[in-house]
Amino acid sequence: MPETESTEGEHVERHRDGSVRARGPVVDGRPHGYWEWFRTDGTLLRSGHFAAGENVGEWTTYDRSGAPYKVTDRG
């Protein structure tokens, strides 16, 4: 299970090896604003925005070279 560090304003989840798995801001205990998820090798996997805990706007998934390969519009 990943390790989680949370404070109002910043949330970080870590892979078992200690590398960052996910990070982004938290407001009122819910994700809010720009978030990123990473693979264990440190490359960016996915990014997108939350508004009061809900996915909003464009969410991008990246290949291992860092190039976007899927963009989803969450409205």
VOBA-1610 file (N, C-alpha, C; in pm, whole numbers, padded with zeros to 5 digits, always signed):
BEGIN
Met+00084-00118+00000Met+00000+00000+00000Met+00089+00125+00000Pro+00057+00225-00084Pro+00140+00344-00090Pro+00134+00425+00039Glu+00244+00492+00068Glu+00248+00582+00183Glu+00184+00714+00142Thr+00112+00775+00235Thr+00043+00900+00207Thr+00085+01007+00305Glu+00115+01125+00254Glu+00142+01242+00336Glu+00038+01345+00298Ser-00038+01393+00395Ser-00142+01490+00364Ser-00140+01604+00462Thr-00151+01721+00410Thr-00175+01840+00490Thr-00273+01923+00411Glu-00344+02010+00478Glu-00432+02100+00406Glu-00344+02182+00313Gly-00370+02175+00186Gly-00291+02248+00088Gly-00202+02160+00004Glu-00149+02050+00057Glu-00060+01964-00022Glu-00080+01818+00018His-00090+01732-00083His-00107+01588-00061His-00002+01517-00146Val+00067+01420-00085Val+00167+01342-00157Val+00146+01195-00124Glu+00139+01111-00227Glu+00137+00966-00210Glu+00268+00913-00265Arg+00322+00809-00202Arg+00450+00754-00244Arg+00437+00606-00279His+00517+00565-00378His+00531+00423-00410His+00608+00356-00296Arg+00608+00225-00294Arg+00681+00151-00190Arg+00829+00187-00184Asp+00887+00223-00299Asp+01030+00258-00301Asp+01056+00401-00253Gly+00951+00475-00219Gly+00966+00611-00168Gly+00951+00719-00272Ser+00949+00683-00399Ser+00931+00784-00503Ser+00786+00835-00502Val+00767+00955-00552Val+00635+01016-00552Val+00543+00944-00650Arg+00427+00904-00602Arg+00325+00838-00684Arg+00224+00941-00736Ala+00182+01033-00647Ala+00085+01136-00683Ala+00106+01256-00594Arg+00072+01374-00648Arg+00079+01494-00565Arg-00015+01600-00621Gly-00068+01678-00526Gly-00156+01787-00564Gly-00216+01853-00441Pro-00283+01966-00461Pro-00341+02039-00349Pro-00471+01976-00298Val-00496+01999-00170Val-00617+01952-00104Val-00682+02072-00035Val-00813+02087-00054Val-00890+02192+00011Val-01012+02126+00076Asp-01033+02151+00203Asp-01143+02090+00278Asp-01141+01937+00267Gly-01020+01879+00264Gly-01004+01734+00261Gly-01027+01670+00126Arg-01047+01751+00021Arg-01072+01697-00113Arg-00970+01751-00213Pro-00935+01671-00315Pro-00845+01721-00419Pro-00904+01845-00486His-00820+01944-00509His-00865+02067-00573His-00747+02132-00643Gly-00759+02153-00773Gly-00649+02211-00849Gly-00575+02106-00931Tyr-00453+02140-00972Tyr-00374+02055-01062Tyr-00306+01941-00987Trp-00323+01818-01037Trp-00264+01697-00979Trp-00181+01625-01083Glu-00079+01552-01034Glu+00006+01469-01121Glu+00024+01331-01058Trp+00034+01228-01143Trp+00065+01091-01102Trp+00190+01048-01176Phe+00274+00969-01108Phe+00403+00930-01164Phe+00421+00779-01158Arg+00498+00726-01252Arg+00540+00586-01249Arg+00653+00572-01147Thr+00688+00448-01114Thr+00797+00425-01018Thr+00931+00473-01070Asp+00946+00486-01202Asp+01073+00538-01256Asp+01077+00691-01258Gly+00971+00755-01208Gly+00967+00901-01198Gly+00905+00973-01316Thr+00872+00899-01423Thr+00812+00965-01539Thr+00665+00995-01511Leu+00620+01105-01569Leu+00482+01148-01553Leu+00387+01051-01622Leu+00285+01006-01550Leu+00187+00912-01603Leu+00059+00983-01645Arg+00008+01072-01557Arg-00120+01138-01582Arg-00123+01272-01511Ser-00198+01365-01567Ser-00217+01494-01502Ser-00357+01546-01532Gly-00408+01626-01440Gly-00540+01685-01460Gly-00580+01770-01341His-00697+01828-01352His-00747+01919-01250His-00869+01862-01177Phe-00879+01898-01050Phe-00995+01869-00968Phe-01060+02000-00926Ala-01191+01996-00906Ala-01265+02105-00843Ala-01351+02041-00735Ala-01318+02069-00610Ala-01392+02015-00495Ala-01406+01863-00503Gly-01298+01794-00542Gly-01296+01648-00545Gly-01344+01584-00674Glu-01391+01663-00769Glu-01441+01610-00897Glu-01342+01638-01009Asn-01321+01540-01099Asn-01237+01561-01217Asn-01302+01664-01307Val-01224+01763-01351Val-01275+01865-01443Val-01172+01894-01551Gly-01219+01945-01664Gly-01128+01986-01770Gly-01058+01870-01838Glu-00945+01901-01900Glu-00868+01800-01973Glu-00778+01721-01880Trp-00780+01589-01896Trp-00691+01498-01825Trp-00602+01432-01929Thr-00473+01434-01905Thr-00377+01383-02002Thr-00303+01263-01946Thr-00292+01158-02027Thr-00212+01041-01994Thr-00090+01044-02086Tyr+00028+01014-02028Tyr+00155+01026-02100Tyr+00220+00890-02120Asp+00291+00874-02232Asp+00368+00751-02252Asp+00500+00764-02175Arg+00580+00658-02177Arg+00704+00657-02097Arg+00807+00760-02141Ser+00795+00810-02264Ser+00888+00913-02310Ser+00843+01053-02269Gly+00722+01063-02212Gly+00670+01192-02168Gly+00576+01258-02266Ala+00552+01192-02380Ala+00462+01248-02481Ala+00317+01214-02446Pro+00225+01309-02461Pro+00084+01279-02437Pro+00034+01177-02538Tyr-00041+01075-02491Tyr-00099+00982-02587Tyr-00249+00971-02573Lys-00306+01029-02466Lys-00451+01029-02450Lys-00492+01153-02373Val-00590+01224-02427Val-00646+01340-02358Val-00796+01318-02346Thr-00847+01329-02225Thr-00988+01309-02197Thr-01046+01439-02142Asp-01159+01483-02197Asp-01224+01604-02147Asp-01330+01564-02045Arg-01310+01607-01923Arg-01402+01576-01813Arg-01507+01686-01792Gly-01511+01782-01884Gly-01613+01886-01876Gly-01585+01997-01781
//
